[in-house]
Amino acid sequence: MTIKVPWELNFLRSANVSIPWFLMSSYMYYIQDKSLLHDHEYDSLCRFMLANWDSLEHRHKHLISVDDLKAGSGFTIKEEDYPQIVKNAAWQIYNERN
């Protein structure tokens, strides 16, 4: 099933990419005190993921809870739980943008 990605999340190549974007953004914001997304983009991402949660598939989905999405926050994810690939990709995107 194809999930329509809203225009404000046009940086997503597919719906399932919302999971790594959530993780990368949460890691940078809550652990590194840096932003990858504007607040309204992050909020839209959380709402999008919550609305499509049962259809989303990704190997790191287990790191995110529905309660995280309802709260619009990745604060509960511990630094040591972020996969190294997420950390590396987050820094790469941040450095490319800054």
Secondary structure, DSSP 8 states (H G I E B T S, - for coil): ------GGGTT-SSGGGHHHHHHHHHIIIIISS--SS-HHHHHHHHHHHHHTGGG---TTGGG--HHHHHHT--TTS-GGGS-HHHHHHHHHHHHHH-
